[in-house]
Amino acid sequence: MKRTLLAMAAAVAVIVAAGCEPQMQINPVINRDALVLHGTSDSLVLVGKISCTRREPVDLFPTITQGDLTDRPAEVSVPCGPGQPKTYTATFRNLAPGFKTGSAQVSVDFCTNPSRPIDEDCATASRTVGILVVAT
């Protein structure tokens, strides 16, 4: 009986030690204007505000659609923390060519970057943006 209780106590201790981080609330906003920097390769620039319940970088995974053209350029990280929302500027490189000045739909997954995938917390922000293409 004593061995069983010790084994159970040890198992509980392992489970507690390996426990998940508390969930982080991510509150993102995407501004209504966006830039496409057109050069040797294109980049998408989004600006917005973000706050989180704890200080931790957040990875941004964008999807942009304009007409029949959809792309998912490379992700970037932005700092996030508690308190008043802070302005972020995210430049996503390797955007597919062909985006033009005009309206587009943008959706961004904002996700923590935990040591274990099971602990990942995400929030998604989507909106129609006005794109301005700028030659660089």
C-alpha positions in Angstrom: 0.0 0.0 0.0 2.8 2.4 0.9 4.5 1.7 -2.4 1.3 2.4 -4.3 0.9 5.7 -2.5 4.5 6.7 -3.2 4.1 5.8 -6.9 0.9 7.8 -7.1 2.5 10.8 -5.4 5.5 10.6 -7.8 3.2 10.4 -10.8 1.2 13.5 -9.6 4.5 15.4 -9.0 5.6 14.6 -12.6 2.2 15.7 -14.0 2.3 19.0 -12.0 5.9 19.7 -13.1 5.1 19.1 -16.7 1.9 21.2 -16.5 0.9 23.7 -19.2 1.5 27.5 -19.0 -1.6 29.4 -18.2 -3.5 30.5 -21.2 -2.4 33.9 -22.6 -5.1 36.3 -24.0 -4.0 38.0 -27.2 -5.9 41.1 -28.3 -4.9 42.1 -31.8 -6.2 44.8 -34.2 -5.2 45.4 -37.8 -5.3 48.9 -39.2 -7.4 49.4 -42.4 -4.5 50.5 -44.6 -1.7 48.3 -45.7 1.4 48.6 -47.9 2.9 46.3 -50.5 6.5 47.2 -51.0 7.4 46.3 -54.6 11.1 45.7 -55.3 13.3 42.7 -56.1 10.8 40.8 -54.0 7.5 42.1 -52.6 6.7 42.6 -48.9 3.4 43.2 -47.1 3.4 45.8 -44.3 0.7 45.8 -41.7 0.3 48.1 -38.8 -2.0 47.6 -35.8 -2.3 47.4 -32.0 -1.8 44.4 -29.7 -1.9 43.6 -26.0 -1.4 40.3 -24.1 -2.0 39.2 -20.6 1.8 38.5 -20.2 5.0 39.7 -21.8 5.9 37.3 -24.6 6.7 37.6 -28.3 3.8 36.7 -30.6 4.2 35.1 -34.1 2.1 36.6 -36.9 0.9 34.3 -39.7 -0.8 36.3 -42.4 -3.0 35.4 -45.3 -3.9 38.0 -48.0 -6.4 37.7 -50.8 -7.1 40.1 -53.6 -9.4 38.7 -56.3 -8.1 35.3 -57.3 -4.7 35.9 -55.8 -4.0 34.5 -52.3 -0.7 34.3 -50.5 0.7 33.4 -47.1 4.0 35.3 -46.8 6.7 34.4 -44.2 5.7 35.0 -40.6 7.2 37.6 -38.3 7.3 38.1 -34.5 6.2 41.2 -32.6 6.6 41.9 -28.8 3.4 41.7 -26.8 2.7 42.6 -23.2 0.0 43.6 -20.7 -1.4 47.1 -20.3 -2.5 49.5 -23.0 -2.4 48.1 -26.5 1.0 48.9 -28.2 1.4 49.8 -31.9 3.2 47.1 -34.0 4.5 47.3 -37.6 5.0 43.9 -39.2 6.8 43.5 -42.6 6.1 40.1 -44.2 8.7 39.3 -46.8 8.4 37.0 -49.8 4.9 38.1 -50.8 3.8 36.7 -54.1 4.0 39.2 -57.0 0.8 40.5 -58.5 -1.0 42.4 -55.7 -2.2 45.8 -56.8 -3.4 49.1 -55.2 -7.0 48.5 -54.0 -9.0 46.4 -51.6 -7.9 43.1 -50.2 -8.9 40.7 -47.4 -6.3 40.1 -44.7 -6.4 37.5 -41.9 -3.6 37.1 -39.4 -3.2 34.4 -36.8 -1.4 35.8 -33.7 0.2 32.9 -31.8 2.5 32.5 -28.9 5.7 30.6 -29.5 5.8 28.1 -26.6 8.4 25.5 -25.8 5.7 22.8 -26.3 3.1 23.1 -29.1 0.3 22.0 -26.7 0.8 25.3 -24.9 0.3 27.5 -28.0 -2.4 30.2 -27.7 -3.7 32.0 -30.8 -6.1 34.8 -31.8 -7.1 35.7 -35.3 -7.9 39.1 -36.7 -9.4 39.6 -40.1 -10.5 42.7 -42.1 -10.7 44.3 -45.5 -7.7 46.6 -46.0 -6.8 49.2 -48.6 -3.5 48.3 -50.2 -1.1 50.9 -51.5 1.7 49.5 -53.7 4.9 51.4 -53.3 8.0 50.9 -55.4 11.2 50.5 -53.4 
